[in-house]
């Protein structure tokens, strides 16, 4: 990810994610989740707890056009065992 600037809201969100023991499902993607003429960003996050993360598969960020500047985020949730 190329986002390098974190403001206070971002720091607060990061602290919440850590203290809530949440996992970020989209940390290894090269495709930005938000894109306009003015720039692009990985601003959209998919967060899960540990149990749901184990059952979340095939997380992808689509590159096709949508009616928003935000890209479509798709993933499968498989039944737990």
Buried (B, 14 or more C-beta within 10 A) or exposed (E): EEEEEEEEEEEEBEEEBEEEEBBEBBEEBEBBBBBEEEEBBBEEBBBBEEEBBEEBEEBBBEEEEEEEBBBEBEBEEEEEE
